[in-house]
Amino acid sequence: MVAQPSTEIEASSTAILPDVGRRAAGMRRKATAYSLLGAASILLVWALLSQYTRTEFVLLPSPLAVARRMGDLLFGDPNRHIPPGTVFINFWETLRKTLIGFAGAVVVGVPIGVLMGRYRYAKNFFFDFVYLAANVPLLVYAIVAVLIFGLGDTGPAFVVGLLVLPDIALNVAAGVEGVDQHLLEMSRAYGRPGSAALRHIVAPAFAPFLFAAIRNSFASSWKLAALAETFVGTTGVGVQIRTSFQTFSTANLMAWMMFFVLFVIGIERLVLVRLERHAFRYRLRRGEDALRY
């Protein structure tokens, strides 16, 4: 049996890479098309429902009316005393509080997850606290922020950290528990320090779980930050939603809701997905994760 020359193997492997890239790009285009089709269907149903009115009040404004109000919030409306850039100012305030709470949860949750996944006694020690924090209703977190911190920015950031920390800790623990023990034994056999094993073996094992936790908890943390602002905030999206409710302005409420959804989708698709794809680009080279978009 004649062995295949190494040059032919290398040529065939390099020819596979463009095919994998084209297949992944085609799947992403199909996913985008289906997403746009789903959004168009929602808008159609919304437009039909807005035609139904039981009272003299407009219970559900049409998509066009909400789009006009969104334009007013973006570019300003002197008649309603809305300055230009109102959307960006309020979303930045909410995003800032969300990121502060998120960063605190990652800084605290990753070490807890590593300890829970590595040591049985640490898992027993932290599990009840993490499980309790993961099952507290979001409304309770918002009320706790009111009672402890009062009005201000600390409350929303604190409750975001409480919400995200259990997801981070549990997912990192699951990733650490899946580490190949033979690799750790080999590292110890060759006299490698523990920090090297943590950096080159343990961290790559839980990194996919950490990214999954961040993506799954981002939307929830953003909603919780807005909910906390509704109760205790002085600036941010939650304050604008509260004002819209107090003035019975359904169009304003729907406009802020649409901005809210678009912003979360934009952060998810343009930042988190691209960051994850860049961090795990070696998988795409092997043909994995081709269904991601």
C-alpha positions, 0 to 999 in steps of 0.5 A, a space after each residue: 500500500 503506497 502512502 499518500 504524499 504529504 503535499 497532496 494531503 496538505 493541498 486537500 486540507 487547504 482546499 477544504 477550508 474555503 468550502 467550510 467558510 462558504 458553507 458557514 457564510 451561506 448558513 448565516 445568510 439563510 439565518 438572517 433571511 429567516 430572522 427578517 421574515 419573522 420580524 416582518 410577520 410580527 409587524 404585519 400582525 401588529 398592524 392588523 391588531 392596531 386597527 381594532 379599537 374598543 374605546 375612544 382611546 388608542 390602546 395599541 398604536 400602529 407600527 407607523 405611529 410608533 416609528 414616528 415617535 421613535 424618530 422624535 426620540 432620535 432627532 428631537 421634537 421641539 413641540 414635545 420638548 424632546 431634545 435630540 439624542 434622548 435615546 442615546 443618553 438614556 440607553 448609555 445610562 442603562 448600559 453603564 449600570 448593566 456593564 458595572 453589574 456584569 463586570 462585578 458578576 464576572 470578577 466574582 463568579 469566575 473564581 467561584 465557578 472554578 472552585 466549585 468545579 475543581 473542589 467538592 467541598 467548595 461546591 458544597 459551600 457555594 451551591 446553596 447560595 448560588 442556587 438561591 440567587 438563581 431562583 429569586 424573582 426579578 421583581 424581588 431584586 428590584 425591591 431589594 435595591 429600593 430598600 437597600 440603596 434607595 434612589 440612584 445608580 448603585 441599585 440597578 448595578 447591584 441587582 444585575 450583578 446578583 442576577 448574572 453571578 449564578 449563571 456565570 458560576 454554574 456554567 464555569 463550574 460545569 466547564 471545569 468539571 469537564 476538564 480532562 483529568 489526564 491532561 492535569 496529571 500530565 501537567 503535574 508529571 512534567 512539573 508545570 506550575 498550577 498557574 500554567 495548568 489553569 491558563 492552558 488547560 482549565 481556562 480553555 475548557 470553561 471559556 465556551 461555557 463562560 461565553 454561553 452564560 454571558 450571552 444567555 444572561 445579557 438580555 435578562 440583566 438588561 431587562 432587570 436594570 430597566 426594571 430597577 430603574 423603573 423603581 429607583 432610577 433617576 436616569 435611564 430607559 426605565 425612568 422613561 418607561 415609568 414616565 410614559 406610564 404615568 402620562 398614559 402615553 402608549 406610543 412613547 411606551 411602545 417606542 422605548 420598548 422597540 428601542 430596547 429590543 433593537 438595542 439588545 439584538 444589536 449588542 447580541 449580533 454585532 458584539 457578543 456573537 462576533 466576539 465569541 466567533 473571534 475567540 473560537 475561530 479555530 472551531 470554524 477552521 475545523 468546520 464546527 459551529 457552522 450554524 452560528 450567525 
